[in-house]
Amino acid sequence: MLKKKASSAIIAVSDIERARRFYSDTLGLELNEKGMEGVLVYKTGATHLVVYPSEFAGTNKANAVVWDCGADIDAIAADLRAKGVKFEHYEMNGVTYKDGVHDADGFKMVWFKDPDGNILHLNSA
């Protein structure tokens, strides 16, 4: 029923203008459209990222979005680090951590939070 339908990631934020600066300027996403009631829609790869205001912003304790970055993951992490993004560090057996990048035998992962605490994830898939 849904296997051929497009999907979008959706993130709740408490301050839509602060979120616009983070997602547009820090992450470099291109604003596709401004939706109703201050909703922001970004085109990201083959999908969309919808950013909307909510009183429940930042309450999710799991990944909100994941981007498959391939071999560009180290360069993307370095660019984000230069822009002041702080990375999360998770201890996992057999995984090394350097400069914000977790490395599981060549599979690389990066986690960081947006200004509301939503967990964003990059991987090298």
C-alpha positions as CSV (number, residue, x, y, z in Angstrom):
1,M,0.0,0.0,0.0
2,L,2.7,2.6,1.0
3,K,5.8,1.0,-0.6
4,K,5.6,3.2,-3.7
5,K,4.7,6.4,-1.9
6,A,7.2,9.2,-1.1
7,S,7.8,10.0,2.5
8,S,9.2,13.0,4.4
9,A,11.0,13.5,7.7
10,I,9.4,15.9,10.1
11,I,11.0,17.8,13.0
12,A,9.3,19.8,15.7
13,V,11.0,23.0,16.8
14,S,10.3,25.7,19.4
15,D,11.6,28.7,17.4
16,I,11.0,28.6,13.7
17,E,13.3,31.5,12.9
18,R,16.2,29.9,14.9
19,A,15.5,26.6,13.1
20,R,15.5,28.3,9.7
21,R,19.0,29.7,10.5
22,F,20.2,26.3,11.6
23,Y,18.8,24.2,8.8
24,S,19.5,26.8,6.1
25,D,22.8,28.4,7.2
26,T,24.5,25.7,9.3
27,L,23.3,22.6,7.5
28,G,23.2,24.3,4.1
29,L,19.7,23.0,3.2
30,E,17.8,24.8,0.5
31,L,14.4,26.1,1.6
32,N,11.9,24.6,-0.9
33,E,8.9,26.4,0.4
34,K,7.4,28.1,3.4
35,G,4.3,26.2,4.3
36,M,1.2,27.3,6.2
37,E,1.6,28.6,9.7
38,G,5.4,29.0,9.5
39,V,6.1,25.5,8.4
40,L,9.4,25.2,6.5
41,V,10.0,22.5,3.8
42,Y,13.5,21.7,2.7
43,K,14.4,19.5,-0.2
44,T,17.1,17.0,0.8
45,G,18.1,14.4,-1.7
46,A,15.0,12.5,-2.9
47,T,12.9,13.5,0.2
48,H,11.7,16.5,2.1
49,L,12.5,17.7,5.6
50,V,9.5,19.4,7.2
51,V,10.3,21.7,10.1
52,Y,7.3,23.0,12.1
53,P,6.7,24.7,15.4
54,S,5.5,22.6,18.4
55,E,5.4,22.9,22.2
56,F,6.8,19.3,22.2
57,A,10.0,20.2,20.3
58,G,13.2,18.3,21.3
59,T,11.4,15.6,23.4
60,N,12.2,12.8,21.0
61,K,15.3,10.9,22.4
62,A,15.9,8.9,19.2
63,N,17.1,9.9,15.7
64,A,14.8,12.3,14.0
65,V,16.5,12.3,10.6
66,V,19.3,10.3,8.9
67,W,21.3,11.4,5.8
68,D,23.3,8.9,3.8
69,C,26.5,10.8,3.0
70,G,28.7,8.1,1.5
71,A,32.4,8.9,1.2
72,D,31.6,12.6,1.9
73,I,30.9,12.0,5.6
74,D,34.3,13.1,6.9
75,A,34.2,16.4,4.9
76,I,30.7,17.1,5.9
77,A,31.5,16.5,9.6
78,A,34.6,18.8,9.3
79,D,32.4,21.5,7.7
80,L,29.8,21.2,10.5
81,R,32.5,21.2,13.2
82,A,33.9,24.4,11.6
83,K,30.4,26.0,11.9
84,G,30.3,25.2,15.6
85,V,28.2,22.0,15.6
86,K,28.8,19.9,18.6
87,F,28.8,16.2,18.0
88,E,27.4,13.4,20.2
89,H,29.7,10.6,21.4
90,Y,28.2,7.2,21.9
91,E,30.2,4.3,23.3
92,M,29.7,1.2,21.2
93,N,31.7,-2.0,21.2
94,G,34.2,-2.2,18.4
95,V,33.6,1.4,17.3
96,T,36.2,4.1,17.3
97,Y,35.5,7.8,17.7
98,K,37.6,10.7,16.2
99,D,36.7,14.3,15.3
100,G,32.9,13.6,15.8
101,V,32.9,10.5,13.6
102,H,32.2,7.0,14.9
103,D,33.8,4.3,12.8
104,A,32.6,0.7,12.8
105,D,35.1,-1.0,10.6
106,G,34.6,1.5,7.8
107,F,30.9,2.2,8.3
108,K,30.9,5.8,9.6
109,M,28.3,7.6,11.7
110,V,27.9,11.1,13.1
111,W,25.2,12.3,15.5
112,F,24.5,15.9,16.5
113,K,21.5,17.9,17.8
114,D,19.7,20.9,16.4
115,P,19.0,23.9,18.6
116,D,16.0,22.2,20.1
117,G,17.8,18.9,20.9
118,N,16.4,16.9,18.0
119,I,19.0,14.2,17.2
120,L,20.3,14.3,13.6
121,H,22.3,11.5,12.1
122,L,24.7,11.1,9.2
123,N,26.1,7.8,8.0
124,S,28.4,6.6,5.2
125,A,25.9,4.2,3.6
